[in-house]
Amino acid sequence: MERLGKKIKKLLEEVHRIELCQKVNVQAAQIQYVNSVIMGMAQYLQTSICSRAYHAIDRRVNNAALAVWKKLYPKRYNSMQVPLKVLCNLPDRHKGYDSKTFAVWVEGNWFGITYAFITHSHYESKPFDQKMTPYTAEGRRRYVSYRTKHKPLPCDRPSVNSPSDIAISAYAKGRMNFEYYMNREYAYSRDKGKCKCCGDAFSPMLQKNCHHVKNKLPLDRINKVPNLVWLCEPCHRMVHNSPIPPELNAKTVGKIMKYREKLKT
């Protein structure tokens, strides 16, 4: 508990740093960093009996945020407590939660602090398939089918946006604006963390890019979720006219050519 106390103390220091940020996008960047710390602590505690620890984190972070928002927005801090489910950041994590948190209004969206208690153990909705085993070909096939078709991305996954991404959006004058960084989070969940061309799952070894399907659309349309797809680095280069290896399978080549054609429209 002493170690947890020290971690919470450092977390609260990060919450108070929001008060030092002058621009709202920079406040959002610091909130993003605070959220990454909260989620990291929550996942560290996840394997233990963690309910009391989660509520200790949430209670103290909320009290610190109250003090910060009172100083930043003395006349309207109460109205800046909004339900988690309306936040534009970490939408999968916050979906369906009515608990209120402190947030800032950034370009028409609420961007706020997450809660540790959302990180919890997930139980299977269906009975375990006894035939799903790594020791037989049929068992391995069942496992692959289960993982690819029935398992969504975990809600507790880290955001695809870093705090620096959010901060940079404050100075963006083109398409890489705040809307782009928020909507690519939705697109990543829709694409299930996989390349839309080759279907490979992203990892530290497989770099990824959020691609504009039609990159000549006006600014008010170009960053909408339907116009964003996630591609691995090799496929992204090929969509932008890098040579296609002759050994690449026909299905992947077909998808690459489809996105090439859409770039021309």
N, C-alpha and C positions, 0 to 999 in steps of 0.2 A: 504493500500500500504506500510505503514511503517513496518508492520509485515512481509509482503512478502519480503521487502528489507533485513530484518534481516535473513530470511531463505536463501535467495540467497547468502548473505555474508558467511554464514556457509557452504553452498554448495561449494562456490568457494575455501574455505579453504581446503575442502576435495579434490578438483581437484588438488590443489597445493601439496598435500601430495603424489601424484603419483610421483613427482619429487624425493622424498626421498627413493623410493623403488629401490633396486639395481637389483633384479632378475625380469625377464620379467613376470613370473607367479605371482609374488607378485604385480607387476604393474597391471596385469589383475584383481587380487583380489580387489585392490583399485578401479579400474574402475567399477567392479561389485557393489561395495558399492555406488559409485557416482551414478550409474544408478538407484539403488534402491531409493536413495533420490530424484532424478529427477522424477521418476515415482510416488513416494508418493506425491510430491508437485503437479504434474500435475493432479492426481486423486482428490486431495483436491480441486483444482480449477475447476474441470470438470463441476460442476453444475452451474457455473457462466458464464458470457460472458468472456471467458478466452483467446481469441486469442492473445491479446496484452501482457498479463502476460506470456503466453507460449513463445512468441518471445523474451521477455525481459530475461527470463531464458536461452533460447538457445543461444542468442547473447553473454551474459556475460560468460556462460560456455565455449563457443567456443573460446572466446578471452583468457580466462584463460588457456585453453588447448593449444592454440597456444604458449603462453609463456612457458609452461611446456615442450612441445615437442621441442621447440627451444633449451632449455637447455639440454634435454636428448639426442636429435639427431640433433645436429646443422647443419650437412651436408645433412640430408635427411628427415627433418621434413615435407617438402612439399609432398614428395612421400608417407607419412604415413597418408595422408588424403584420405580416401576411401569411396565409396558409402555405405550407411547403409545396402543395400541389400546383400552385400558380407560378412557381419560380421557373425561369428559363434555363437555369444552370442545373446540371445533373437531373434531367427530366425523368429518366427511368427510375432513379433512386427515390425521387420525391412523389412519384405518381400515386394519387389516392390518399395522401396524408393531409389531414386537416390541421395538425398542430401548427401554431403560428411561430414565425421566426422573424428576425430583423433582416431587412433587405434594403437595397438602393434601387432607384428607378433609373434604368440605363436604356436610352433610345427606345422607349415604349415597352420595356420589359422589366419585371422584378428579378433581381439577382441577389440571392441571399445566402445566409449561413445554414449549413445542414445540421442534422442531429445525429449523435452517435447511436441512439437506440434503434435507428432504422436498420443497422447492421445486425442481423439476427440469423439464427440457424434456419435453413430451409428444408422442409420435409417433402419427400416425393408424393405427388398427388395420386400416383398409381402404385399398386403392389410391385415389388422388385421382380424383375424377370429372371427366374432361376436359370434359364438357358443362356443368359448373357454372361459368357465366361471367356477369358483370354486363351483357354486351352483347346478350343475347337474353332474350326473355320466358321461354322454357323454362329457360334457365340461371339466371335469378333465382328461378324457381319451385323449382328443384332446391336452390338455396342455402337458401331459407327452410325447405323441408322438412327439409333436413339439420340446420340449426341448431335447429329446434324439436323434432324427433323423436329425433335421435341424439346430441345434444351435451349432456351433463349440465353442471351448474354446475361451474366449476373448483374443485378442492380447495384451491387457494391463495387463494381469495377471502377478504376480511376477514370477521371475525365480525359477525353482526348485533347482538351485544351490545357495548356500550362498557364500559370499566372502571368508569364511574360506575353503569351498570346493575347490575353485580355487587355493588358496594358498597351500593347502595340496598337490594338484596334482604336484606341483613343486618337491616334494620329493618322489613321488610314483615311485617305481621300477617295480611294477607288473601291473595288469590289471586295477587298480583304478587310471588311469593316466588322463591326460588332455583330451584325445580323449573320454574317458568314460564319463566325466562330460559334455562335449559338446553334445555328441550324445544322452545322456539320456534326454536332453531337447527336441530333435526331437521325441524321442520315447514317451515322455509324451503327446505331442500334438497329435501324431498318435493314442494313446490309449484314447484320450479325457478325461484325468484326472480320469480314472476309472480303477479298478482292472480287469485284463484280465481273471481272473477265476470267481469271483463272480459277477462282474459287478458293484459293489458299487462305488460311487463317493468318492474320497479322501477328507478328511477334517481334521481339527486339532484333531478330535476324532478318526479318522481312519488313522492310520499311514501307510506309504507306503514304498516300497523298489523297486529299479530298479534291476531286476533279469537277470542274464546271462542264456539264454535258453540252450546253450551248453557251459559248463564251462571248457571244455578241449581243446578248440580251441587255436591255437597259438596267440601270442600277437597282431600280425598285422591283425587278423580277429575277435578276441573275442569281441571287443567293437564296431563293426559295428551295425548300427541301427536295421537291421533285427534280430540280436541276443540279443536285449534288450527288455524286457517287464516290465511293472509296475504292481506290485502285492501289495495287502494290507498285513499288517503284519501277520494276521492269515493264509491267503492263502499261503504266502511265506514260513511260517514254515511248513505247510502241504506239499508243494512241496518238501521241504527238509526232508521229511519222519517223520514229527510229526504225531501223530494219527489223523485220520479223524473222526469227530463226526458222529454217525449213523444217526442223524437227518438232516445232510447236504443234499441239493437237488442233484439229480443225475447229472444234467447238470454241476454244479460246480465241483462235484467229478470227472466227466469225463475229464474236463479241467486240474484239478490238476494231474490226472494220466498221461495225455498226456505230461505235463511238467516234471513229474518224469521220464518218459521214455526217453525224450530228454536229460536229464542230464547224462544218461548212455552212450550216443553216443559220 
